[in-house]
């Protein structure tokens, strides 16, 4: 199997800058899929789990419907309801700005 046919759960990386200390502490001495160097690496799945945990800790989904108070304001006046917050795709995209290529690829997966 060549490098480009490698399954995502078998790909490993050494270069995620925000998780560098954890990679050095918990990584295994293997070849990095992205740069080809030998050293401490972790699976893409592990990095994706870390990213998911960070999003779960720092973000939450807002209600898809107005509250009873907002609904009453809509019914009785000129109030227009918009869902609070930003669309998930925008949050992920803005979080990926400035990250290395590996992390941007992981967020897209």
C-alpha positions in Angstrom: 0.0 0.0 0.0 1.5 3.3 -1.0 1.6 6.4 1.3 -1.5 8.0 -0.3 -3.6 4.9 0.1 -3.0 4.6 3.8 -6.2 4.4 5.9 -6.9 7.4 8.2 -6.7 5.3 11.4 -3.2 4.1 10.5 -1.8 7.5 9.6 0.4 9.0 12.3 1.8 12.5 12.9 4.6 14.1 14.8 3.8 17.7 14.1 0.6 19.0 15.7 2.0 22.1 17.5 -0.7 22.6 20.1 -0.4 19.0 21.3 3.4 18.7 21.1 4.0 18.1 24.8 1.4 15.3 24.8 2.7 13.8 21.6 6.2 13.7 23.2 4.8 12.1 26.4 2.4 9.6 24.9 3.5 9.1 21.3 5.1 6.0 19.9 8.4 5.9 18.0 7.1 5.5 14.4 7.2 7.2 11.0 5.2 10.4 10.6 2.9 10.1 7.6 3.3 13.8 6.8 7.0 14.5 7.0 8.4 11.0 6.9 10.6 11.5 9.9 11.0 8.9 12.7 10.1 9.9 16.2 7.3 10.3 18.7 4.0 10.1 16.7 0.3 9.7 17.5 -2.5 8.6 15.3 -4.8 11.0 13.4 -7.6 9.4 15.4 -6.0 10.4 18.7 -5.5 14.0 17.5 -9.2 14.1 16.2 -10.3 12.9 19.7 -8.3 15.8 21.3 -9.9 18.3 19.0 -13.3 16.9 19.6 -12.8 17.1 23.4 -11.6 20.7 23.1 -14.8 21.7 21.1 -17.0 19.9 23.6 -15.3 21.8 26.5 -15.4 25.2 24.9 -18.5 25.3 22.7 -22.1 24.3 23.0 -25.1 24.1 20.6 -27.7 26.8 21.0 -31.4 26.2 20.8 -32.9 25.7 17.3 -36.1 27.4 18.5 -36.9 30.7 20.2 -37.6 30.7 23.9 -41.3 31.1 25.0 -40.5 34.8 25.7 -38.9 35.3 22.3 -41.8 33.5 20.6 -44.3 35.8 22.4 -42.2 38.8 21.2 -42.3 37.5 17.7 -46.1 37.0 17.8 -46.9 40.4 19.4 -44.4 42.7 17.8 -41.7 43.2 15.2 -39.2 41.0 16.9 -37.2 38.8 14.5 -35.6 35.7 16.0 -32.1 34.5 15.0 -30.4 31.6 16.5 -27.6 32.6 18.8 -24.0 31.8 18.0 -22.2 30.8 14.9 -22.7 27.9 12.5 -20.6 24.9 13.4 -18.8 24.9 10.0 -17.7 28.6 10.6 -16.4 27.8 14.1 -14.4 24.9 12.8 -13.1 26.9 9.9 -12.1 29.9 12.1 -10.4 27.5 14.6 -8.3 26.0 11.8 -6.8 29.4 10.7 -3.1 29.3 11.6 -3.0 25.6 12.3 -0.6 23.3 10.4 -1.7 21.4 7.4 -2.2 18.2 9.3 -4.7 19.8 11.7 -6.6 21.5 9.0 -6.9 18.1 7.2 -8.0 16.4 10.4 -10.7 19.1 11.0 -12.1 18.5 7.5 -12.3 14.7 8.0 
